Amino acid sequence: MSHKIMNLVDQASMKADAPEFEVGDTVDVHCLIHEGEKKRTQVFTGTVIGRSGSGVREMFIVRRIVAGKGVERKFPVHSPRISKIEVKRSSVVHRAKLYFLRDRVGKAVRLKERRK
């Protein structure tokens, strides 16, 4: 009984137009930022290095290099604060998690682009 109720609550919270992207894709994540009473959209561009969870609790990690330092952010896929996720390019990967990119710098971070 309670499992059915939880599924109904989860379905109500999920986005109908969830974006299609995979690990290894370079994405633009448009986040709503609240600063006092002002709201603005901030774009975080980077490579998806991992996905976890399922349903409403699905998350993904995006990594980018800023001023020579690696920056990672973890986003919920179905969050109302994420207005849109754009896929800029897709890459060929053979792993579910790309944590090995954390140890690499410069040209070694590049991934082979997937041809369509």
C-alpha positions, 0 to 999 in steps of 0.5 A, a space after each residue: 500500500 505505502 509503496 503505491 503511494 510513494 510511487 504516486 508522489 514520485 510520479 508527481 515530482 518528476 519532470 515530463 520532459 526529462 532531457 536525454 544525455 549520457 555519461 561523457 556528454 558535454 552539457 550546459 546546465 541552466 540553474 536558477 540562482 536566488 540572490 535575495 529577492 532576485 532570480 537569475 539563470 547561471 549556466 554550468 558547462 562541463 562533462 558528465 562524469 557520472 549518473 546515479 539513482 533512479 526516478 525522482 532521486 536521479 543525480 548526475 555529476 558535471 566536471 569542468 576546469 576553472 583557472 586550472 582547478 577541477 570543479 564538480 557539481 552534482 545536480 538532481 535531474 528532476 529539480 525545479 531549479 534546473 530550467 534546462 540541460 543542453 547537450 553540446 557534444 557526445 563522446 565515446 566512453 566505455 565506462 559508467 563513471 569517468 572518475 579517472 578524469 579527476 587525475 588528468 589535466 590538459 589535453 589528457 582530459 579530452 574524450 573522443 567525439 561520437 559521430 552521428 
